[in-house]
Amino acid sequence: VQLQASGGGLVHPGGSLRLSCAADRSVRSIDVMAWYRQAPGKQRELVATIIIDGRTHYADPVKGRFTIFRDNAENTVYLQMNSLKPEDTAVYYCNAQKSYGDAWQPWGQGTLVTVSS
């Protein structure tokens, strides 16, 4: 599965941003899609996942602020990020498990989100 993350940028605290993850095939054929992030000097961490049946999971720091959703027609998974905080600053990566339990795909370039006043 080829994935391309985009949509990062500079935003003020409290602002919003929507990230996009474009897949090279129908996202309806992919069991799990996820967003990860890696802040400077820290390990990569899971932010959110969406399962093929629509169930979602969020890391505690982003619950209630971030939403992951699919647009099947556009083969894209989005991460809507609201009420952004400086600690959300990171490179955000999308990834996928074509079948549940498969290894994650090789990591792409990611998209940088900077939250700063």
C-alpha positions, 0 to 999 in steps of 0.5 A: 500500500502506498500512502501519502500524508499531507496537510501539515503547517504552522497553526496557533494554539487553539487552532485547527488543521486537517491532515490527509492520507491518500492511498493508492487503492480503495481504503475500503480494502484496508483493514486498519489505517492509522495516524502516528506522530513523532515529536522532536527527541521523542519516540513515534507514538500512535495517535488514532486508528480506524478499522474497516468496520468504522471503529476508531481508537484515540490516544488519551492526549488527543481524545475529544480533540482529534477525529479520524475518518475515511472518505471512501470515494477519495481513497483518503483517510483524514485526521481532523485536529482541533484545539491544538496545543504546542505539545501536538507539534510533531511530524505526523505519519499515516500507515496501514495494515492491509489485513488486520495484524499485518506489519505496518507499511514502510514509513513515508515522509510524514507531514510537519505540524507546528503549533506555536504562537 
